[in-house]
Amino acid sequence: MKVGEKWVQEGDQLIHIKKQDWTPNLEHAKMLREAGCAEFGESRLVGTVDAALINEWLKEAGISWDDPARSEVIKRKMLSGEFDKLRVWKGTY
């Protein structure tokens, strides 16, 4: 959830600073885990990730939203363990 943003000009550069609060996302994933909402027949809810966070992952990897490699970047990040608190289903895929 976006908390705030501001634009700062340094010389001839314009810098966009965004603040995010990920607490609601973490609490939502925790509630889904505790409620056992990870499995739906043959489907699995791997995790809940905000679009702003996915955007940062894609920028870091140098990939656009419409690139087919997007799913591999998300999969790698979700399985890395670094974002374990966003995971609902703890299996691998």
N, C-alpha and C positions, 0 to 999 in steps of 0.2 A: 504494500500500500504506500502510495507516494505521500510523504509528510510535507515536503516543501521543495521548492526549486528557486534558483536565482541565476541571473545572468551577470557576469563580471567581465569588464573590458580591461585587458592588460595590453597596453600598447595598441597594436593593430589586430590583436586576437580577441575574439569573443568567446568566453568560456561559460558553458552551461553546467551548473552544479545542481544535482538532484539528490535529495535525501529520501531513503526508503526505510520503512519499518516492516520487517519481515515477521514480526510476532504473530499477527493474525494467520499467516500462512502456516507457521509452525504449529500453532494451536489447532488449526483445522486438520492438519495431517495427523496430529496426536489423537484427536477425537475419532477420526476415521479408523486409525489403528486399533484403538481401544474398543470400538464398536464392531470390529471384525468386518469392515466393509471393503476388504482388499480383493475378495474373489466374487465373481459373478459368473457362475457356470464355468465356461472355458476362458473367460476374460479375466484380466487382473488389473487392478488399479495400482500402478507402480508408485506413483507419488503425485503430489500437487505442487506445481511450479508456476509462479507468477510470470506473465509475459515479459515484464521488465527484466526479470532475472534471465530468462531465455535470451532476450535481446543482448544482454551483456555477454552471455556465453558465446553467442554467434559472432559478436563483434570481436571477442577475444580470439576466436578461431578464424576470423576473416571470411565468414560465410554469410550469405544473405538469407532472408526468410524463405525465399522460393527455391533455394538450392536443395536438391534431394539429400545431400550430406547432412542436412539439418538434424535429421532423426539420429544419425550416428553421434553427433556432438552431444545431443541431449542424453542419449543412452550412456555414453562414456562418462558424462558428468554424474548421472544418477547412480551408476554402478561404482563410482570412484570411492565412495565412503565419505567424501568431504561434505556431501549434502544428505547424509543419512537421516537427519531429522525431518526432511521433506518426504521421505519414503513412507509408503503405507504398506506395500507388500515387500517383504524382505527377500524374495527369491531373485534368481537371475533370469534374464530373458535375452 
